[in-house]
Amino acid sequence: MNQNQNSNKLLIYYPLLLAGMLVLGIYLGSYFSSGTIETTSFFPKKSVNSADKIGQIINFIDKEYVDTIAKNNLINKAIGAILEDLDPHSYYISAEELASYTEPLEGNFDGIGVEFLIQADTVRVVSAIEGGPSEELGIMAGDKIIAVDGENIAGVEINNEDVIKHLKGPRGTKVNVDILRSNKVIPFNITRGTIPINSVVTSQLLDKTTGYIKISRFARTTYDEFMSHMGRLRAEGMEDIILDLRGNGGGYLNAAVQISEEFLQKGQLVVYTEGKASPKRSYYASKIGEYSEMPLAVLINQGSASASEILAGAIQDNDRGLIIGRRSFGKGLVQEHLSLPDQSALRLTVARYYTPTGRSIQKPYGKGVHYEDDYEIRFEHGEMMYQDSIVFPDSLKYTTPGGRTVYGGGGIMPDIFVGVDTVGASQYLSIVSYQGLLNQFGFDYADGHRIDLKNYTSYKDFKQRFEITDDLLKDFVSYSSEKGIEADDKGIKASKEVLKIRIKAYIARNIWGNDGYYAIMNQDDNVLKEAQIALSSTASL
């Protein structure tokens, strides 16, 4: 009886036992036949926040991934991807890249102090920076650097980055440089020093009373540079000023505020910033500006951004001067710099800035917006040529205290619009400009005629007396042909005068620097001409 009962129990549980064995077999079979291994014990069995999750995933990849990986590179990419998804101007800077980001804004770097270019695999000195170690030792424009610390760098397909690595270094350290000059090799032992990076590119009088200053960026030293140049121009007879911010991508907000103050009355608002975690902060002119009564025009274009737009907005919204050119870039986001323990950093958008009338000039960004293609889109829509191609909705209109209508939502719209100058344009001009042949030819000519060119007492004397003849233009065309650019008779004829001006300007740059270059290029600048006309009118504002 008991035996029969036991047999019946086995019959009852047999199907369950069989099913369990089948499930186990399927599991084991899938485990051993699959290329995927489930490892659940790696992660602690507790709830984690997003930061813990990212760190654990990276550690898991580093430990378990089939091949060896560079963990730091993975971390850098992950951080970069997170910031990139926020907005176009929040970004991560690795420790290796940080110096190249900060040096232009700090206003100096450590090195030997030369500007150079590479031609025919040879490093050629364009100029020795004034006050730098190379100038003090007598290194000159036209010198060829053929070796650094005994290593040959001539004829070895060296690039700009390689040259910088050889020549830059902490101040006080030494580097041996071999210079080829007039077929003679001259050794120099150079002690590296702190080299200034000037943000005021040039300053000069355009006529007897109109000053011109071009600022390339807003760095820590920009305000002091600006005031020094303004003082010199005023002593030379300046009565009105054109401030050129075209192509100036911005920099330090404080530098833009300081310069704005010099054109405003005490108590006038320059700009204010505000963000979710950043309470509203207003920047007012703290004094009567030294040049608060001087007629002023500010030049902008699609490359003028951030701090440039702060300055232009302050001038426009306070009815203080004329903004001339084309619509600016439209960057109205404020970044905070966070230094990290490994010498890397991130710059995170923490606020928006607003001009004195309350307008945000940040252009749209986000899903479906081709933010980086804005320049091309402006061309396609005709905005670079025609003012009526730019349309602002009424909701973005603001009014200045003087009754002028200004616009927010996408850059600073100038008071006087000046389209791209197409006179003298051709495909030939575009090609030789893009490939740097005008610059290279100008350097070669200057290098071969330095003694003759020194007969000109100054860049002003050179501007008045030196002529680019038709024969010299033919030499340039032949030079370009040797570099692979086929002569285009129609294009050369259309661009003849523009080519002559640019060749002359590049020759001047290689003897007298940016002062000589802009003195000649400004002759053919339609935006600058419009500013001069506007300032000559007593009813400009």
C-alpha positions in Angstrom: 0.0 0.0 0.0 2.8 2.5 1.0 4.8 1.4 -2.1 1.8 2.2 -4.4 1.3 5.6 -2.7 5.0 6.5 -3.2 4.8 5.5 -6.9 1.7 7.7 -7.3 3.5 10.7 -5.8 6.4 10.2 -8.2 4.0 10.1 -11.1 2.5 13.4 -9.9 5.9 15.3 -9.6 7.5 13.7 -12.6 6.1 16.2 -15.2 7.2 19.1 -13.0 10.7 17.6 -12.6 11.0 17.0 -16.3 9.9 20.6 -17.0 12.4 22.0 -14.6 15.2 20.0 -16.2 14.1 21.2 -19.6 14.2 24.8 -18.5 17.6 24.3 -17.0 18.9 22.7 -20.2 17.6 25.5 -22.3 19.2 28.1 -20.0 22.6 26.3 -19.9 22.5 25.8 -23.6 21.8 29.4 -24.3 24.5 30.5 -21.8 27.3 28.4 -23.4 26.3 28.9 -27.0 25.8 32.7 -26.9 28.6 35.3 -27.2 26.9 37.4 -24.5 27.7 36.9 -20.8 25.4 38.4 -18.2 27.3 39.8 -15.3 24.9 41.2 -12.8 27.2 41.2 -9.8 29.4 44.0 -11.1 26.9 46.7 -10.1 26.0 47.0 -6.5 22.4 46.1 -5.7 21.3 49.6 -4.7 19.6 52.5 -6.4 22.1 54.9 -8.0 21.8 58.4 -9.5 22.8 59.2 -13.1 26.3 60.3 -12.1 27.0 56.9 -10.5 25.6 55.1 -13.5 27.9 56.9 -15.9 30.9 56.2 -13.8 30.0 52.5 -13.3 29.4 52.0 -17.0 32.8 53.5 -17.9 34.5 51.4 -15.2 32.7 48.3 -16.5 33.8 49.0 -20.1 37.4 49.6 -18.9 37.5 46.3 -16.9 35.5 44.0 -19.2 35.8 45.3 -22.8 37.4 42.8 -25.2 40.3 45.2 -26.1 42.4 47.6 -24.2 41.0 51.1 -24.2 42.2 54.6 -23.1 39.8 55.2 -20.2 40.6 59.0 -20.0 39.7 59.4 -23.7 36.4 57.6 -23.1 35.7 59.9 -20.1 36.5 63.0 -22.2 34.2 61.9 -25.0 31.4 61.2 -22.6 31.7 64.6 -20.9 31.9 66.3 -24.3 28.8 64.5 -25.6 26.8 65.5 -22.5 27.7 69.2 -22.8 27.2 69.2 -26.6 23.6 68.2 -26.1 22.9 71.2 -23.8 23.7 74.1 -26.1 26.2 75.1 -28.8 28.5 76.9 -26.4 28.9 74.6 -23.4 32.0 72.4 -23.9 34.7 70.4 -22.3 38.5 71.2 -22.6 41.0 68.5 -22.1 44.2 69.2 -20.2 46.2 68.9 -23.4 44.0 71.6 -25.1 43.5 74.0 -22.3 46.6 76.1 -22.9 45.7 76.8 -26.5 42.2 77.9 -25.4 43.4 80.2 -22.7 46.5 81.8 -24.1 44.8 84.2 -26.5 42.5 85.5 -23.7 45.2 85.8 -21.1 47.1 88.0 -23.5 50.5 86.2 -23.5 52.3 82.8 -23.9 55.7 81.5 -23.3 58.0 81.0 -26.3 60.8 82.6 -28.4 58.6 85.3 -29.9 58.4 84.9 -33.7 55.6 84.9 -36.2 56.4 82.3 -38.9 55.0 80.6 -42.0 56.0 77.4 -43.7 56.9 77.6 -47.4 58.5 74.8 -49.4 58.9 72.8 -46.2 60.9 75.6 -44.7 60.1 77.6 -41.6 60.4 81.3 -42.4 60.3 84.1 -39.9 57.6 86.7 -40.8 58.5 88.9 -37.9 60.2 88.9 -34.5 57.7 90.0 -31.9 58.7 93.4 -30.4 60.2 93.0 -27.0 60.5 89.2 -27.3 63.7 87.1 -26.9 64.2 86.6 -30.7 64.0 90.3 -31.4 66.5 91.1 -28.7 69.0 88.6 -30.1 68.6 90.0 -33.6 66.5 87.4 -35.4 64.9 89.1 -38.4 62.0 88.8 -40.8 63.1 86.5 -43.7 65.3 84.3 -41.6 64.9 80.6 -42.1 64.8 78.3 -39.1 66.5 75.1 -40.2 67.2 73.2 -36.9 66.0 73.2 -33.3 68.1 71.7 -30.6 70.1 69.9 -33.3 67.1 68.4 -35.0 66.7 69.3 -38.7 63.3 70.8 -39.4 63.9 71.9 -43.0 62.6 69.8 -45.9 60.9 67.2 -43.7 57.3 68.1 -44.3 56.9 69.8 -40.9 53.6 71.4 -40.0 52.6 74.4 -37.8 51.8 72.3 -34.8 55.2 70.6 -34.9 57.0 74.0 -35.1 55.1 75.3 -32.1 55.9 72.2 -30.1 59.6 72.8 -30.9 59.7 76.5 -30.1 57.2 77.0 -27.3 58.1 76.1 -23.7 58.1 77.6 -20.2 59.8 81.0 -19.8 63.4 80.7 -18.6 64.1 77.5 -20.5 66.6 77.5 -23.4 66.4 76.3 -26.9 69.1 76.3 -29.6 67.9 77.5 -33.0 69.9 77.4 -36.3 69.0 80.3 -38.6 69.9 80.4 -42.3 70.5 84.0 -43.5 72.1 85.0 -46.8 73.4 81.4 -47.2 75.1 81.5 -43.8 74.0 79.3 -40.8 73.9 81.4 -37.6 73.3 79.6 -34.3 71.2 81.3 -31.6 70.8 80.2 -28.0 67.4 81.6 -27.0 66.0 81.9 -23.5 62.2 81.6 -23.8 60.2 84.5 -22.4 56.6 85.7 -21.9 55.3 86.9 -25.3 52.4 89.3 -25.5 49.4 88.5 -27.7 48.0 91.8 -28.7 44.3 92.0 -29.2 44.3 95.5 -30.7 45.4 94.5 -34.2 46.1 98.1 -35.5 45.3 101.7 -34.8 45.8 104.6 -37.2 44.3 107.8 -38.5 42.3 107.4 -41.7 42.4 111.1 -42.3 43.4 114.1 -40.2 40.7 113.6 -37.6 39.1 110.1 -37.9 40.7 107.3 -35.8 40.5 103.6 -36.6 41.0 100.8 -34.1 40.6 97.1 -34.9 40.1 94.7 -32.0 40.5 90.9 -32.7 39.3 89.6 -29.3 38.4 90.7 -25.8 41.3 89.5 -23.6 42.6 90.3 -20.2 44.9 93.0 -21.6 42.4 94.4 -24.2 41.2 97.4 -22.2 44.7 98.6 -21.4 45.8 98.2 -25.0 42.7 100.0 -26.2 43.2 103.0 -23.9 46.9 103.3 -24.9 46.0 103.3 -28.6 43.1 105.8 -28.0 45.5 108.1 -26.1 48.0 108.1 -28.9 45.4 108.7 -31.7 43.9 111.6 -29.7 47.4 113.1 -29.4 47.7 112.9 -33.2 44.5 114.8 -33.7 41.7 112.3 -33.5 38.2 113.8 -33.1 36.0 110.8 -34.0 36.6 107.0 -33.9 35.7 103.9 -35.9 35.9 100.8 -33.8 36.2 97.7 -35.9 34.8 94.5 -34.3 34.3 92.5 -37.5 35.4 88.9 -37.1 35.8 89.4 -33.3 34.4 86.3 -31.7 34.3 87.7 -28.2 36.2 86.8 -25.0 36.0 88.3 -21.5 32.8 90.1 -20.7 34.6 92.5 -18.3 36.8 93.8 -21.1 33.8 94.6 -23.3 32.1 96.3 -20.3 35.2 98.4 -19.5 35.6 99.6 -23.1 31.8 100.4 -23.3 32.1 102.5 -20.2 34.6 104.8 -21.9 31.9 105.9 -24.4 29.0 106.2 -21.9 27.7 108.5 -19.2 27.9 107.4 -15.5 25.0 105.2 -14.5 24.1 104.0 -18.0 23.4 100.3 -18.3 25.9 98.3 -20.3 24.5 94.8 -20.1 22.8 92.5 -17.6 22.9 88.7 -17.2 20.4 86.3 -15.7 20.0 82.5 -15.5 18.2 79.8 -13.5 20.9 79.6 -10.8 22.4 83.0 -11.6 20.5 85.9 -10.2 20.2 89.0 -12.3 23.4 91.0 -12.4 23.5 94.4 -14.0 26.7 96.2 -15.2 26.5 100.0 -15.2 29.0 102.6 -16.4 30.8 103.5 -13.2 32.1 106.9 -14.4 31.8 109.5 -17.1 33.6 107.9 -20.0 36.8 109.5 -21.2 35.4 109.4 -24.8 31.7 109.8 -23.9 31.3 112.8 -26.2 33.4 111.6 -29.1 31.5 110.6 -32.3 31.6 106.9 -32.7 30.9 104.2 -35.2 31.2 100.4 -34.5 31.7 98.0 -37.4 30.2 94.5 -37.1 29.5 91.5 -39.3 28.5 87.8 -39.0 31.7 87.0 -37.2 31.2 89.5 -34.4 30.0 87.5 -31.4 29.5 87.5 -27.6 31.5 90.3 -26.0 31.5 92.1 -29.4 27.7 92.1 -29.3 27.7 93.3 -25.7 29.7 96.4 -26.7 27.7 97.0 -29.9 24.4 96.5 -28.0 25.4 98.9 -25.3 26.3 101.6 -27.8 23.2 101.0 -29.9 20.7 100.8 -27.0 22.0 103.9 -25.3 21.8 105.9 -28.6 25.5 106.5 -28.2 26.8 105.7 -31.7 26.1 104.1 -35.1 26.4 100.3 -35.7 27.5 99.7 -39.3 27.9 96.5 -41.4 26.0 93.3 -41.3 24.0 91.4 -38.7 26.2 89.9 -36.0 26.6 86.3 -35.0 23.9 86.0 -32.3 25.6 84.6 -29.2 23.8 85.7 -26.1 24.9 82.9 -23.7 27.2 83.4 -20.7 29.7 80.6 -19.9 31.3 79.9 -16.5 34.8 78.4 -16.5 35.3 75.4 -14.1 38.8 74.2 -13.6 39.1 70.5 -12.8 41.8 68.7 -10.7 43.4 67.1 -13.7 44.1 70.5 -15.4 41.2 70.0 -17.7 38.1 72.4 -17.6 34.6 72.8 -18.8 32.7 75.9 -19.8 29.1 75.7 -18.9 26.3 78.1 -20.0 24.9 79.5 -16.8 23.0 82.6 -17.9 21.9 84.7 -20.8 22.9 88.3 -21.3 20.5 91.1 -22.2 21.3 94.5 -23.8 20.1 97.7 -22.0 16.7 97.6 -23.7 16.1 94.1 -22.4 16.7 92.1 -25.7 18.4 88.8 -25.8 20.3 88.5 -29.1 20.9 84.7 -28.9 19.9 83.1 -32.1 17.8 79.9 -32.1 19.5 76.6 -31.4 18.3 73.0 -30.7 16.6 70.2 -32.5 16.0 71.0 -36.2 18.2 74.1 -36.2 21.4 74.0 -38.3 23.3 76.3 -35.9 26.8 75.7 -37.4 25.5 76.3 -41.0 24.1 79.8 -40.2 26.7 81.6 -42.3 25.9 79.5 -45.4 22.1 79.9 -44.8 22.5 83.7 -44.6 24.2 83.6 -48.0 21.5 81.4 -49.5 18.8 83.7 -48.2 20.5 86.8 -49.7 21.1 88.4 -46.3 24.7 89.0 -47.0 23.8 91.2 -49.9 20.4 92.7 -49.2 18.9 94.2 -46.0 15.3 93.4 -47.0 16.2 89.6 -46.8 16.2 89.9 -43.0 12.8 89.7 -41.4 12.2 90.2 -37.6 8.8 89.5 -36.1 7.1 92.4 -34.2 7.6 90.5 -31.0 11.3 91.0 -31.2 11.1 94.8 -31.6 12.5 97.1 -28.9 12.8 100.8 -28.7 15.8 102.8 -27.5 15.5 105.9 -25.3 16.1 108.0 -28.4 13.2 106.3 -30.3 15.2 104.0 -32.5 13.9 100.5 -33.3 16.2 97.6 -32.5 15.7 93.9 -32.6 16.5 90.8 -30.5 16.5 87.1 -31.2 19.4 86.7 -33.5 22.3 89.1 -33.4 22.7 92.9 -33.4 21.1 94.4 -36.5 23.2 97.4 -37.7 21.8 100.9 -38.0 23.4 101.1 -41.4 23.4 97.9 -43.4 26.3 97.3 -45.9 26.2 94.2 -48.0 29.2 92.2 -49.2 31.1 94.0 -51.8 31.1 92.0 -55.1 33.0 94.6 -57.2 36.2 92.8 -58.5 35.0 89.4 -57.4 36.0 86.3 -59.4 36.5 82.6 -58.9 40.2 83.2 -59.6 40.4 85.7 -56.8 38.7 83.3 -54.4 41.0 80.4 -55.3 44.3 82.3 -54.9 43.0 83.9 -51.7 41.8 80.7 -50.2 45.1 78.9 -50.9 47.2 81.7 -49.4 49.0 82.5 -52.5 48.7 86.3 -52.2 50.3 86.1 -48.7 53.0 83.8 -49.9 53.8 85.9 -52.9 53.9 89.0 -50.8 56.3 87.4 -48.3 58.6 86.2 -51.1 58.6 89.6 -52.8 59.3 91.4 -49.5 62.0 88.9 -48.6 63.8 89.4 -51.9 63.5 93.2 -51.8 64.0 94.1 -48.1 66.9 96.5 -48.8 64.9 98.4 -51.5 61.7 98.5 -49.3 63.6 99.9 -46.4 64.1 103.0 -48.5 60.5 103.9 -47.7 60.4 105.8 -44.5 57.2 104.3 -43.2 54.1 102.3 -44.3 52.5 105.6 -45.1 55.3 106.5 -47.5 55.1 103.0 -49.0 51.3 103.3 -49.4 51.7 106.6 -51.3 54.7 105.8 -53.5 54.8 102.0 -54.2 52.9 100.8 -57.2 51.9 97.2 -58.2 52.7 97.3 -61.9 51.1 95.2 -64.5 54.4 93.3 -64.8 54.4 92.5 -61.1 50.8 91.3 -61.4 52.0 89.0 -64.2 54.7 87.7 -62.0 52.1 86.8 -59.4 50.0 85.0 -62.1 53.1 83.0 -63.1 53.8 82.3 -59.5 50.3 81.0 -59.0 50.6 78.8 -62.1 53.7 77.2 -60.7 51.6 76.4 -57.6 49.0 74.7 -59.7 46.5 77.5 -60.2 45.8 77.9 -63.9 45.6 81.5 -65.2 42.1 82.7 -65.8 42.3 85.7 -68.1 38.6 86.7 -67.5 38.9 86.4 -63.8 42.2 88.2 -63.6 40.8 91.1 -65.6 37.7 91.3 -63.4 39.8 91.2 -60.2 42.8 93.2 -61.4 42.5 96.1 -59.0 41.6 94.0 -56.0 44.6 91.7 -56.7 46.9 94.7 -56.9 45.6 96.1 -53.6 46.0 92.8 -51.8 49.4 92.0 -53.1 50.6 95.5 -52.0 49.0 94.9 -48.6 50.7 91.6 -48.0 54.1 93.1 -49.0 53.5 95.9 -46.5 52.5 93.4 -43.8 55.8 91.6 -44.1 57.8 94.8 -43.6 55.5 97.0 -41.3 53.2 94.4 -39.8 49.4 94.9 -39.4 49.6 98.7 -39.5 51.0 98.6 -43.1 48.5 95.8 -44.1 45.4 97.5 -42.9 46.4 101.0 -44.2 46.3 99.6 -47.7 43.4 97.1 -47.3 41.2 99.8 -45.8 41.4 101.7 -49.1 39.0 99.1 -50.6 36.7 98.6 -47.6 33.1 99.6 -48.4 32.0 99.2 -44.8 34.7 101.5 -43.6 33.9 104.1 -46.3 30.3 104.1 -45.2 31.3 104.7 -41.6 33.5 107.6 -42.6 30.5 109.1 -44.5 28.2 108.6 -41.5 30.6 110.3 -39.1 31.1 113.2 -41.4 27.4 114.0 -41.1 26.5 116.1 -38.1 23.0 114.4 -38.1 24.3 110.9 -37.9 22.4 110.4 -34.6 
